[in-house]
Amino acid sequence: MEEHMLPCLNKQLFGIDCLGCGIQRAAVLLFRGEFVAAFKMYPAIYTLFILALFLILNFFVTIKHARIIKMVLIIANLLIIVIGYIVKMSNYV
């Protein structure tokens, strides 16, 4: 499965990771049942999974306060992604 992953264009062109680097590998680890390794690879993998499940569920079922819940999940994901990226990049230096 890993041989079919898309390469990071940002990393190929500029030599540095992008905000999404690691999400494909984390998803593979998640599907293999390696939950801790998936989190270490990409900390936002679980919150993104929760957001995706919520969006799919909300497509079929009307949920009270769905807009607020979506916004909270999106902001939480953005914060986790940015903070994880900062931590990862500070470990490279």
Rosetta silent file (secondary structure, phi, psi, omega in degrees, C-alpha in Angstrom):
SEQUENCE: MEEHMLPCLNKQLFGIDCLGCGIQRAAVLLFRGEFVAAFKMYPAIYTLFILALFLILNFFVTIKHARIIKMVLIIANLLIIVIGYIVKMSNYV
SCORE:     score description
SCORE:     0.000 S_00000001
   1 L     0.000  -36.859 -177.150    0.000    0.000    0.000 S_00000001
   2 H   -66.748  -25.025  179.363    2.827    2.399    0.805 S_00000001
   3 H   -72.707  -11.108  179.851    4.245    2.154   -2.709 S_00000001
   4 H  -100.676    6.881 -179.069    1.019    3.774   -4.002 S_00000001
   5 L   -74.865  148.560  177.430    1.242    6.881   -1.797 S_00000001
   6 L   -77.532  136.450  176.627    1.467   10.309   -3.367 S_00000001
   7 L   -76.612  153.714  178.143    4.783   12.090   -2.836 S_00000001
   8 L   -80.324  115.104 -179.770    4.819   15.493   -1.162 S_00000001
   9 H   -64.546  -38.572  179.156    5.423   18.071   -3.874 S_00000001
  10 H   -61.309  -43.331 -179.578    6.488   20.673   -1.302 S_00000001
  11 H   -69.087  -36.449  178.402    9.127   18.332    0.108 S_00000001
  12 H   -67.967  -40.043 -176.321   10.367   17.416   -3.379 S_00000001
  13 H   -81.541  -42.887 -172.462   10.648   21.037   -4.518 S_00000001
  14 H  -110.709  -12.674  177.542   11.781   22.816   -1.357 S_00000001
  15 L    81.674    9.385  177.482   13.116   20.039    0.848 S_00000001
  16 L  -126.518  152.264  179.390   10.843   20.758    3.824 S_00000001
  17 L   -66.796  153.175  173.258    7.700   19.070    5.056 S_00000001
  18 L  -100.868  179.605 -179.597    4.298   20.631    4.472 S_00000001
  19 L   -67.002  -19.674 -178.677    1.411   20.752    6.959 S_00000001
  20 L  -100.825   -2.964 -179.087    0.007   17.528    5.514 S_00000001
  21 L   -60.310  126.572  178.543    3.203   15.485    5.456 S_00000001
  22 L   106.069  -14.358 -175.343    2.624   12.233    7.280 S_00000001
  23 H   -68.390  -37.247  178.421   -1.157   11.995    6.944 S_00000001
  24 H   -66.242  -45.560  179.564   -1.035    9.186    4.363 S_00000001
  25 H   -65.599  -36.620  177.550    1.424    7.155    6.418 S_00000001
  26 H   -65.731  -37.949  178.314   -0.617    7.836    9.566 S_00000001
  27 H   -65.078  -41.092  177.404   -3.778    6.603    7.835 S_00000001
  28 H   -62.683  -44.995  178.347   -2.004    3.389    6.820 S_00000001
  29 H   -61.670  -39.169  178.837   -0.780    2.909   10.387 S_00000001
  30 H   -62.757  -44.650  179.719   -4.294    3.569   11.677 S_00000001
  31 H   -69.328  -24.133  175.984   -5.794    0.929    9.385 S_00000001
  32 H   -81.076  -10.639 -179.417   -3.102   -1.527   10.473 S_00000001
  33 L    91.195   10.344  178.241   -4.099   -0.975   14.098 S_00000001
  34 L   -92.464   77.082 -169.455   -0.921    0.847   15.081 S_00000001
  35 H   -69.329  -41.642 -179.869   -2.758    3.639   16.892 S_00000001
  36 H   -68.762  -42.471  178.818    0.124    5.172   18.849 S_00000001
  37 H   -63.558  -37.138  177.684    2.404    5.160   15.815 S_00000001
  38 H   -63.669  -41.845  178.174   -0.342    6.828   13.761 S_00000001
  39 H   -65.156  -41.966  179.460   -0.658    9.588   16.363 S_00000001
  40 H   -65.831  -34.000 -179.830    3.107   10.095   16.475 S_00000001
  41 H   -70.355  -43.196 -177.647    3.246   10.271   12.685 S_00000001
  42 L  -151.311   97.023 -172.501    0.429   12.841   12.382 S_00000001
  43 L   -57.325  -24.566 -177.409   -1.201   14.044   15.643 S_00000001
  44 L   -86.117    4.378 -174.955   -4.355   15.353   13.935 S_00000001
  45 H   -59.391  -39.595 -177.137   -5.270   11.968   12.448 S_00000001
  46 H   -75.314  -40.381  179.126   -7.902   11.218   15.098 S_00000001
  47 H   -70.529  -32.904  174.440   -9.542   14.630   15.130 S_00000001
  48 H   -66.741  -37.641  177.225   -9.641   14.635   11.329 S_00000001
  49 H   -64.226  -42.965  177.979  -11.264   11.203   11.461 S_00000001
  50 H   -63.787  -43.002  177.865  -13.860   12.514   13.942 S_00000001
  51 H   -60.884  -44.799  179.688  -14.511   15.543   11.717 S_00000001
  52 H   -62.652  -43.511  177.655  -14.957   13.326    8.648 S_00000001
  53 H   -61.752  -41.937  179.365  -17.361   11.041   10.514 S_00000001
  54 H   -63.933  -43.207 -179.993  -19.341   14.034   11.750 S_00000001
  55 H   -64.242  -40.221  177.656  -19.585   15.532    8.250 S_00000001
  56 H   -65.879  -45.460  179.029  -20.753   12.221    6.797 S_00000001
  57 H   -61.755  -43.136 -178.758  -23.287   11.732    9.599 S_00000001
  58 H   -67.189  -22.137  176.114  -24.537   15.300    9.249 S_00000001
  59 H   -67.474  -33.866 -177.098  -25.093   14.685    5.547 S_00000001
  60 H   -99.943  -26.967 -175.281  -27.684   12.022    6.361 S_00000001
  61 L  -126.246  136.440  175.586  -29.008   13.186    9.759 S_00000001
  62 L   -79.061  123.203 -178.001  -29.924   16.678   10.895 S_00000001
  63 L  -113.349  131.157  178.919  -27.896   17.494   13.986 S_00000001
  64 L   -66.066  136.330 -179.399  -28.791   20.326   16.304 S_00000001
  65 L    62.439   30.679 -178.046  -26.021   22.973   16.458 S_00000001
  66 H   -60.676  -38.445 -178.397  -24.166   21.238   13.607 S_00000001
  67 H   -63.279  -42.865  179.143  -22.646   24.491   12.383 S_00000001
  68 H   -66.161  -42.910  179.571  -21.092   25.261   15.779 S_00000001
  69 H   -62.555  -43.260  177.712  -19.823   21.694   16.156 S_00000001
  70 H   -59.805  -45.266 -178.645  -18.263   21.834   12.679 S_00000001
  71 H   -63.932  -41.669  178.821  -16.535   25.110   13.438 S_00000001
  72 H   -63.601  -44.144  179.313  -15.161   23.812   16.744 S_00000001
  73 H   -64.912  -40.722  179.617  -13.877   20.640   15.075 S_00000001
  74 H   -65.548  -45.267  179.489  -12.312   22.589   12.200 S_00000001
  75 H   -64.817  -41.984  177.954  -10.586   25.060   14.526 S_00000001
  76 H   -60.603  -43.139  178.690   -9.372   22.235   16.776 S_00000001
  77 H   -63.374  -44.571  178.886   -7.964   20.418   13.739 S_00000001
  78 H   -60.694  -43.545  178.574   -6.215   23.513   12.457 S_00000001
  79 H   -62.391  -45.159 -179.707   -4.650   24.163   15.850 S_00000001
  80 H   -64.283  -41.678  179.528   -3.459   20.576   16.200 S_00000001
  81 H   -62.964  -47.679 -177.475   -2.052   20.555   12.659 S_00000001
  82 H   -67.560  -44.814  179.923   -0.185   23.849   13.087 S_00000001
  83 H   -64.824  -42.560  176.843    1.135   23.034   16.571 S_00000001
  84 H   -61.010  -39.172  178.495    2.202   19.548   15.424 S_00000001
  85 H   -65.601  -44.211  179.016    3.980   21.069   12.436 S_00000001
  86 H   -61.276  -44.041  179.108    5.798   23.590   14.613 S_00000001
  87 H   -63.336  -44.256 -179.335    6.901   20.860   17.011 S_00000001
  88 H   -62.879  -44.632 -178.008    8.048   18.619   14.129 S_00000001
  89 H   -70.583  -31.695  178.283    9.989   21.418   12.449 S_00000001
  90 H   -71.591  -23.512  177.084   11.598   22.532   15.724 S_00000001
  91 H   -78.309  -18.977  177.490   12.892   18.978   16.204 S_00000001
  92 H   -75.930  -27.145 -174.551   14.653   19.158   12.820 S_00000001
  93 L   -76.719    0.000    0.000   16.740   22.161   13.858 S_00000001
